[in-house]
Structures are given as C-alpha cells and as structure tokens.
Amino acid sequence: MESTARRLVETDAGISRFGESRFGPSRFGPARGGTWLDDGRRDAKGQLTGWYRPATGDGPPTELTVLRPTAGGAALPEPGLRVEKPAGPTALNLPGGRHGVLLFHGLSSTPLELQYLARGLHRAGYSVRIAVIEGYSHGLPSRAPSGHREWAAAALAEFDRMRAQCDTLAVGGLCIGALLSLAVAARRGEAVSHILALSTTLHYDGWAAPRSRVFLPLARVFPLLGRIAVREREPFGLKDERLRAWVAAQMKESGGSDAGAAVLRVSDLLQAQDLMRLVRQGLAAITAPTLLLHAREDEAASPRSAFEVASGVSSKRVHCVILNDSYHMISIDKEKARVLGEMKEFLQASGSTADAGSKMATTVKHPAPRSTEHARA
C-alpha cells in the first residue's frame, strides 16, 4: 500500500488541509507529525476516511475520519459534482497609489506573461492593471465578431475606465500588446503620461520567424485558410533554457503557458498585421514620453520595429533600450529584472532635463556585441 500511496507529512495540531480529525488535535500528542498513507474518498456528508501513521513508532497505521472545512459555512458539493472553473483568464488588478499603469499582454496570451513586471511596479507604489480582451486573450473567445479594431476599442475603454480613477496613467504592453498601448496613446494624447513598449512588433522579421509567413496574405483571398492553426515552437521567445523547458511542458499539458498559447490562428495573425498598419499611421500623433525595450536577438521581431517607433512618434522624450541576453519574451526571460528597473526609472524621471533645449531627446542604450546562440538553434 505504501508504494502507491501519497506520503504527506503534516502536524495534527489544528486544521490541516483535511480539516480536523474526530479524535481531536492531541490524538498523537502535541506538535507531532505523521504521514497520510491514503487520503480516501469523501462520502455524502463530506467526510474522508483515510489511513494515518504517526511520526513516532513503527506500529500499524490508524484509520481516521476527517471533515474538510468549508469557507463561510457553505455546504460541500455533492459527490461527483464538478466545480465550474472560471471561463478564461481574468484581468490582474493591483490597487496602489494615484499613479497608474495599464498593461496589455501579447496576442493569444494571458496576464501571466506580465505578472512579474506588474507586481514589481505595484511594489513601487503604482496601481497596476493587466487587461484581458475578448477575442484577443487566450481562452477568452469573443461573443461577437472580433478583430484589430475591436481590440483597439476595448483597449481604449480599459484606459478610459482606469484613467478616471488615477491622477496619471501610463500604458504599456508586450509584442502586439505594445501596439495596443501605442494605439491608445495615439487616440488619447496628453491623457497618457508614459508609454512602456516591450518587444514592439511592427514586423514579423526575427531570426526564427517562419518563412511561411509570406503566404499569410493568401488567407485574405481564401478565408478558410484563416482557420489554420500555427503551432508555437522553440525557443518560445525565451533564451533561458530552463524556463523554455518549463513552457514547453506547460504547452503540452494545457495548450497554453506563461509565454502564451501553444497555437495561433492564421486569422488572428492577419488581424495583428492590420493593427500594425493602424499603429504606423498613428505614430505621428503620439506625444507621450516613450520607453522602448527590445532584445537584440528577438526571434519574432527584430529591433527594426523599436527603431521605427522611435523615429515615428512626436514625443519629446524617447528612450530605447536594446537587451543582449533575452529573446522576445523579455518580461519573463533572463533580463526581466533589468526590464522592470528600466520601467520604474523611466516612470519616475521628470524628463525635464531631456526636454530642455531640443524638440526631441532620444537616447539609445546598446549592449555588448551580439552573441551567436540563435545560429545554433
């Protein structure tokens, strides 16, 4: 029995994950641990009968009946009933100070990919929200036809709601989420305090971008092609090999991961290209201070996209940082701590020195010479 049973060491003092035993917390003496050899199954009254062996002594295990505690005295579900899970991802809200940051994750992804940055900004005193959008976020299908214009409209609505609660509000995002933040900035002008654009994607021209992307326009002529799913493949935007393996396991297990969905529909990629064109047309209308963070070795979109934004916006303060030890997913890759630091520094700087004496002050940080790891992939 022991070879197949779970062995979980717990103290019997107070309520454990099983609840309180009918023998009381002093059954095996105060503060003594033991091992649950078999959890058993819950009966109609919510009771679980299992086998427990105390930490001291080599005697036979004891049969215990336990009752799981319920939150707020709510009744336990009947045996066999399935508990409904939330339908898709939910936005991450981190209330803080009167200065806010609104973030948009990448296409067919979830707030998980930006969670590290969001929590870091929250600890710095900002109110932070990572929005989810129907038809755009992974696992959140739209109830109506959805495309790049609906995504941009939803992003604007998110901005307007949060702006009403904050004295200042910055917008940012990763990949196509960066484009959504730029689209908001083009429409809302001075209401946007800062732009935080990570791995901005105006072109799918990274070193690992599939050559088949040149055939995407065919899906506009033959709509059925839009249903084709393009599977994500290594390196999954990650230079960190251990994290890359973890993401690969997540995608195999559930079809999604911290780095996004395991597959992308061709129709969504077409809508992303339409959003790229929309953002290019509106770059000149952007005046907010703009931070661009991009990996030199971004396998999905080369730094060309970041440079195009830097030269196209009308912002008086543009700061472009080129990272040398990351791929596309800079929010969770090796240099995520630096990314967070650059974001906090940019938000906290007054910008008065940069603005003085020039129409546009643009700074670019270049890293050490490029590595050649991607050439071995």
Buried (B, 14 or more C-beta within 10 A) or exposed (E): EEEEBEEEEBBBBEEBEBBBBEBEBEBBEEEBEBBBBBBBEBEEEBBBBBBBBBBEEEEEBBEBBBBBBEEEEEEBEEEEEEEEEEEEBEBBBBEBEEBBBBBBBBBBBBBBBBBBBBBBBBEBEBBBBBBBBBBBBBBBEBEEEBBBEBBBEBBBEBBEEBBEEBEBBBBBBBBBBBBBBBBBBBBBEEBBBBBBBBBBBBBBBBEBBEEEBEEBEEBEEEEEBBEEEBEBEBBBBBBBEEBBEBBBEBBEEEEBBBBBBBBBBBBBBBBBBBBBEBBBEBBEBBBBBBBBBBBBBBBBBBBBBBBBBBEBBBBBBBBBBBBBBBBBBBBBBBBBEBBBEBBBEBBEBEBEEBBEEEEBBBEBEEBEEEEEEBEEE
